[in-house]
Amino acid sequence: MAQVNIVEVRGKLADTINRVAYGGERIVLERRGKGVAALVSMEDLDVVEAMEDEADLRAALKARREKGRVPLADIKARLGMH
């Protein structure tokens, strides 16, 4: 995984994007030596999103198995949705 300073990326953004899109690189953008964001290919993003969807599904299935219910009116009240 390459690490690139944000200031450096500004001057060569198109090249950096091509490295990610066509070269499959993952690039961590740094500010003051600390990672603040990452550039990943669409394929990598699809994998991450699929993993998140699976985790959400597992959590929903677990919640459905739990006993007890919360009335909709209580949820709306907690969220300030009168």
Chimera marker file (.cmm) of the C-alpha trace (Angstrom):
<marker_set name="trace">
<marker id="1" x="0.000" y="0.000" z="0.000" r="1" g="1" b="0" radius="0.5"/>
<marker id="2" x="1.502" y="3.301" z="-1.075" r="1" g="1" b="0" radius="0.5"/>
<marker id="3" x="1.395" y="6.361" z="1.130" r="1" g="1" b="0" radius="0.5"/>
<marker id="4" x="1.285" y="9.786" z="-0.499" r="1" g="1" b="0" radius="0.5"/>
<marker id="5" x="1.176" y="13.250" z="1.015" r="1" g="1" b="0" radius="0.5"/>
<marker id="6" x="-1.951" y="15.178" z="0.056" r="1" g="1" b="0" radius="0.5"/>
<marker id="7" x="0.138" y="18.100" z="-1.229" r="1" g="1" b="0" radius="0.5"/>
<marker id="8" x="1.958" y="15.744" z="-3.632" r="1" g="1" b="0" radius="0.5"/>
<marker id="9" x="-1.327" y="14.287" z="-4.905" r="1" g="1" b="0" radius="0.5"/>
<marker id="10" x="-2.661" y="17.699" z="-5.891" r="1" g="1" b="0" radius="0.5"/>
<marker id="11" x="-0.049" y="18.027" z="-8.616" r="1" g="1" b="0" radius="0.5"/>
<marker id="12" x="-0.520" y="14.545" z="-10.017" r="1" g="1" b="0" radius="0.5"/>
<marker id="13" x="-4.101" y="13.581" z="-9.242" r="1" g="1" b="0" radius="0.5"/>
<marker id="14" x="-4.799" y="12.010" z="-12.646" r="1" g="1" b="0" radius="0.5"/>
<marker id="15" x="-1.701" y="9.803" z="-12.376" r="1" g="1" b="0" radius="0.5"/>
<marker id="16" x="-2.601" y="8.793" z="-8.822" r="1" g="1" b="0" radius="0.5"/>
<marker id="17" x="-6.151" y="7.877" z="-9.849" r="1" g="1" b="0" radius="0.5"/>
<marker id="18" x="-4.817" y="5.807" z="-12.761" r="1" g="1" b="0" radius="0.5"/>
<marker id="19" x="-2.506" y="3.917" z="-10.399" r="1" g="1" b="0" radius="0.5"/>
<marker id="20" x="-5.555" y="2.994" z="-8.336" r="1" g="1" b="0" radius="0.5"/>
<marker id="21" x="-8.033" y="2.365" z="-11.144" r="1" g="1" b="0" radius="0.5"/>
<marker id="22" x="-5.776" y="0.483" z="-13.554" r="1" g="1" b="0" radius="0.5"/>
<marker id="23" x="-2.868" y="-0.655" z="-11.420" r="1" g="1" b="0" radius="0.5"/>
<marker id="24" x="-4.935" y="-1.894" z="-8.504" r="1" g="1" b="0" radius="0.5"/>
<marker id="25" x="-2.894" y="0.089" z="-5.984" r="1" g="1" b="0" radius="0.5"/>
<marker id="26" x="-4.340" y="1.214" z="-2.682" r="1" g="1" b="0" radius="0.5"/>
<marker id="27" x="-3.079" y="4.648" z="-1.745" r="1" g="1" b="0" radius="0.5"/>
<marker id="28" x="-3.246" y="6.189" z="1.710" r="1" g="1" b="0" radius="0.5"/>
<marker id="29" x="-3.409" y="9.979" z="1.640" r="1" g="1" b="0" radius="0.5"/>
<marker id="30" x="-1.430" y="11.523" z="4.454" r="1" g="1" b="0" radius="0.5"/>
<marker id="31" x="-1.462" y="14.888" z="6.130" r="1" g="1" b="0" radius="0.5"/>
<marker id="32" x="1.459" y="15.671" z="8.430" r="1" g="1" b="0" radius="0.5"/>
<marker id="33" x="2.582" y="12.051" z="8.262" r="1" g="1" b="0" radius="0.5"/>
<marker id="34" x="-0.772" y="10.644" z="9.348" r="1" g="1" b="0" radius="0.5"/>
<marker id="35" x="-3.224" y="8.756" z="7.131" r="1" g="1" b="0" radius="0.5"/>
<marker id="36" x="-6.473" y="10.674" z="6.646" r="1" g="1" b="0" radius="0.5"/>
<marker id="37" x="-8.124" y="8.947" z="3.678" r="1" g="1" b="0" radius="0.5"/>
<marker id="38" x="-7.561" y="6.212" z="1.133" r="1" g="1" b="0" radius="0.5"/>
<marker id="39" x="-7.996" y="5.798" z="-2.595" r="1" g="1" b="0" radius="0.5"/>
<marker id="40" x="-9.129" y="2.313" z="-3.594" r="1" g="1" b="0" radius="0.5"/>
<marker id="41" x="-10.390" y="0.756" z="-6.798" r="1" g="1" b="0" radius="0.5"/>
<marker id="42" x="-14.094" y="0.303" z="-7.414" r="1" g="1" b="0" radius="0.5"/>
<marker id="43" x="-13.546" y="-3.453" z="-7.071" r="1" g="1" b="0" radius="0.5"/>
<marker id="44" x="-12.096" y="-2.948" z="-3.579" r="1" g="1" b="0" radius="0.5"/>
<marker id="45" x="-14.970" y="-0.639" z="-2.671" r="1" g="1" b="0" radius="0.5"/>
<marker id="46" x="-17.462" y="-3.270" z="-3.841" r="1" g="1" b="0" radius="0.5"/>
<marker id="47" x="-15.808" y="-5.833" z="-1.542" r="1" g="1" b="0" radius="0.5"/>
<marker id="48" x="-15.930" y="-3.466" z="1.442" r="1" g="1" b="0" radius="0.5"/>
<marker id="49" x="-19.573" y="-2.621" z="0.811" r="1" g="1" b="0" radius="0.5"/>
<marker id="50" x="-20.487" y="-6.307" z="0.443" r="1" g="1" b="0" radius="0.5"/>
<marker id="51" x="-18.797" y="-7.012" z="3.786" r="1" g="1" b="0" radius="0.5"/>
<marker id="52" x="-20.747" y="-4.147" z="5.400" r="1" g="1" b="0" radius="0.5"/>
<marker id="53" x="-24.017" y="-5.427" z="3.915" r="1" g="1" b="0" radius="0.5"/>
<marker id="54" x="-23.317" y="-8.910" z="5.268" r="1" g="1" b="0" radius="0.5"/>
<marker id="55" x="-22.541" y="-7.518" z="8.730" r="1" g="1" b="0" radius="0.5"/>
<marker id="56" x="-25.766" y="-5.476" z="8.646" r="1" g="1" b="0" radius="0.5"/>
<marker id="57" x="-27.743" y="-8.573" z="7.667" r="1" g="1" b="0" radius="0.5"/>
<marker id="58" x="-26.212" y="-10.616" z="10.498" r="1" g="1" b="0" radius="0.5"/>
<marker id="59" x="-27.039" y="-7.829" z="12.971" r="1" g="1" b="0" radius="0.5"/>
<marker id="60" x="-30.628" y="-7.606" z="11.698" r="1" g="1" b="0" radius="0.5"/>
<marker id="61" x="-31.110" y="-11.365" z="11.951" r="1" g="1" b="0" radius="0.5"/>
<marker id="62" x="-29.696" y="-11.342" z="15.476" r="1" g="1" b="0" radius="0.5"/>
<marker id="63" x="-32.020" y="-8.473" z="16.446" r="1" g="1" b="0" radius="0.5"/>
<marker id="64" x="-35.035" y="-10.381" z="15.112" r="1" g="1" b="0" radius="0.5"/>
<marker id="65" x="-34.183" y="-13.332" z="17.360" r="1" g="1" b="0" radius="0.5"/>
<marker id="66" x="-34.067" y="-11.150" z="20.470" r="1" g="1" b="0" radius="0.5"/>
<marker id="67" x="-37.078" y="-11.128" z="22.735" r="1" g="1" b="0" radius="0.5"/>
<marker id="68" x="-39.050" y="-8.011" z="23.510" r="1" g="1" b="0" radius="0.5"/>
<marker id="69" x="-40.198" y="-5.144" z="21.406" r="1" g="1" b="0" radius="0.5"/>
<marker id="70" x="-40.024" y="-1.362" z="21.520" r="1" g="1" b="0" radius="0.5"/>
<marker id="71" x="-43.189" y="0.468" z="20.480" r="1" g="1" b="0" radius="0.5"/>
<marker id="72" x="-42.826" y="2.720" z="17.442" r="1" g="1" b="0" radius="0.5"/>
<marker id="73" x="-44.093" y="5.675" z="19.477" r="1" g="1" b="0" radius="0.5"/>
<marker id="74" x="-41.151" y="5.237" z="21.896" r="1" g="1" b="0" radius="0.5"/>
<marker id="75" x="-38.634" y="5.182" z="19.057" r="1" g="1" b="0" radius="0.5"/>
<marker id="76" x="-40.165" y="8.298" z="17.494" r="1" g="1" b="0" radius="0.5"/>
<marker id="77" x="-40.086" y="10.064" z="20.862" r="1" g="1" b="0" radius="0.5"/>
<marker id="78" x="-36.380" y="9.206" z="21.324" r="1" g="1" b="0" radius="0.5"/>
<marker id="79" x="-35.615" y="10.573" z="17.855" r="1" g="1" b="0" radius="0.5"/>
<marker id="80" x="-37.724" y="13.675" z="18.364" r="1" g="1" b="0" radius="0.5"/>
<marker id="81" x="-40.198" y="12.623" z="15.680" r="1" g="1" b="0" radius="0.5"/>
<marker id="82" x="-43.525" y="13.438" z="17.286" r="1" g="1" b="0" radius="0.5"/>
<link id1="1" id2="2" r="1" g="1" b="0" radius="0.2"/>
<link id1="2" id2="3" r="1" g="1" b="0" radius="0.2"/>
<link id1="3" id2="4" r="1" g="1" b="0" radius="0.2"/>
<link id1="4" id2="5" r="1" g="1" b="0" radius="0.2"/>
<link id1="5" id2="6" r="1" g="1" b="0" radius="0.2"/>
<link id1="6" id2="7" r="1" g="1" b="0" radius="0.2"/>
<link id1="7" id2="8" r="1" g="1" b="0" radius="0.2"/>
<link id1="8" id2="9" r="1" g="1" b="0" radius="0.2"/>
<link id1="9" id2="10" r="1" g="1" b="0" radius="0.2"/>
<link id1="10" id2="11" r="1" g="1" b="0" radius="0.2"/>
<link id1="11" id2="12" r="1" g="1" b="0" radius="0.2"/>
<link id1="12" id2="13" r="1" g="1" b="0" radius="0.2"/>
<link id1="13" id2="14" r="1" g="1" b="0" radius="0.2"/>
<link id1="14" id2="15" r="1" g="1" b="0" radius="0.2"/>
<link id1="15" id2="16" r="1" g="1" b="0" radius="0.2"/>
<link id1="16" id2="17" r="1" g="1" b="0" radius="0.2"/>
<link id1="17" id2="18" r="1" g="1" b="0" radius="0.2"/>
<link id1="18" id2="19" r="1" g="1" b="0" radius="0.2"/>
<link id1="19" id2="20" r="1" g="1" b="0" radius="0.2"/>
<link id1="20" id2="21" r="1" g="1" b="0" radius="0.2"/>
<link id1="21" id2="22" r="1" g="1" b="0" radius="0.2"/>
<link id1="22" id2="23" r="1" g="1" b="0" radius="0.2"/>
<link id1="23" id2="24" r="1" g="1" b="0" radius="0.2"/>
<link id1="24" id2="25" r="1" g="1" b="0" radius="0.2"/>
<link id1="25" id2="26" r="1" g="1" b="0" radius="0.2"/>
<link id1="26" id2="27" r="1" g="1" b="0" radius="0.2"/>
<link id1="27" id2="28" r="1" g="1" b="0" radius="0.2"/>
<link id1="28" id2="29" r="1" g="1" b="0" radius="0.2"/>
<link id1="29" id2="30" r="1" g="1" b="0" radius="0.2"/>
<link id1="30" id2="31" r="1" g="1" b="0" radius="0.2"/>
<link id1="31" id2="32" r="1" g="1" b="0" radius="0.2"/>
<link id1="32" id2="33" r="1" g="1" b="0" radius="0.2"/>
<link id1="33" id2="34" r="1" g="1" b="0" radius="0.2"/>
<link id1="34" id2="35" r="1" g="1" b="0" radius="0.2"/>
<link id1="35" id2="36" r="1" g="1" b="0" radius="0.2"/>
<link id1="36" id2="37" r="1" g="1" b="0" radius="0.2"/>
<link id1="37" id2="38" r="1" g="1" b="0" radius="0.2"/>
<link id1="38" id2="39" r="1" g="1" b="0" radius="0.2"/>
<link id1="39" id2="40" r="1" g="1" b="0" radius="0.2"/>
<link id1="40" id2="41" r="1" g="1" b="0" radius="0.2"/>
<link id1="41" id2="42" r="1" g="1" b="0" radius="0.2"/>
<link id1="42" id2="43" r="1" g="1" b="0" radius="0.2"/>
<link id1="43" id2="44" r="1" g="1" b="0" radius="0.2"/>
<link id1="44" id2="45" r="1" g="1" b="0" radius="0.2"/>
<link id1="45" id2="46" r="1" g="1" b="0" radius="0.2"/>
<link id1="46" id2="47" r="1" g="1" b="0" radius="0.2"/>
<link id1="47" id2="48" r="1" g="1" b="0" radius="0.2"/>
<link id1="48" id2="49" r="1" g="1" b="0" radius="0.2"/>
<link id1="49" id2="50" r="1" g="1" b="0" radius="0.2"/>
<link id1="50" id2="51" r="1" g="1" b="0" radius="0.2"/>
<link id1="51" id2="52" r="1" g="1" b="0" radius="0.2"/>
<link id1="52" id2="53" r="1" g="1" b="0" radius="0.2"/>
<link id1="53" id2="54" r="1" g="1" b="0" radius="0.2"/>
<link id1="54" id2="55" r="1" g="1" b="0" radius="0.2"/>
<link id1="55" id2="56" r="1" g="1" b="0" radius="0.2"/>
<link id1="56" id2="57" r="1" g="1" b="0" radius="0.2"/>
<link id1="57" id2="58" r="1" g="1" b="0" radius="0.2"/>
<link id1="58" id2="59" r="1" g="1" b="0" radius="0.2"/>
<link id1="59" id2="60" r="1" g="1" b="0" radius="0.2"/>
<link id1="60" id2="61" r="1" g="1" b="0" radius="0.2"/>
<link id1="61" id2="62" r="1" g="1" b="0" radius="0.2"/>
<link id1="62" id2="63" r="1" g="1" b="0" radius="0.2"/>
<link id1="63" id2="64" r="1" g="1" b="0" radius="0.2"/>
<link id1="64" id2="65" r="1" g="1" b="0" radius="0.2"/>
<link id1="65" id2="66" r="1" g="1" b="0" radius="0.2"/>
<link id1="66" id2="67" r="1" g="1" b="0" radius="0.2"/>
<link id1="67" id2="68" r="1" g="1" b="0" radius="0.2"/>
<link id1="68" id2="69" r="1" g="1" b="0" radius="0.2"/>
<link id1="69" id2="70" r="1" g="1" b="0" radius="0.2"/>
<link id1="70" id2="71" r="1" g="1" b="0" radius="0.2"/>
<link id1="71" id2="72" r="1" g="1" b="0" radius="0.2"/>
<link id1="72" id2="73" r="1" g="1" b="0" radius="0.2"/>
<link id1="73" id2="74" r="1" g="1" b="0" radius="0.2"/>
<link id1="74" id2="75" r="1" g="1" b="0" radius="0.2"/>
<link id1="75" id2="76" r="1" g="1" b="0" radius="0.2"/>
<link id1="76" id2="77" r="1" g="1" b="0" radius="0.2"/>
<link id1="77" id2="78" r="1" g="1" b="0" radius="0.2"/>
<link id1="78" id2="79" r="1" g="1" b="0" radius="0.2"/>
<link id1="79" id2="80" r="1" g="1" b="0" radius="0.2"/>
<link id1="80" id2="81" r="1" g="1" b="0" radius="0.2"/>
<link id1="81" id2="82" r="1" g="1" b="0" radius="0.2"/>
</marker_set>
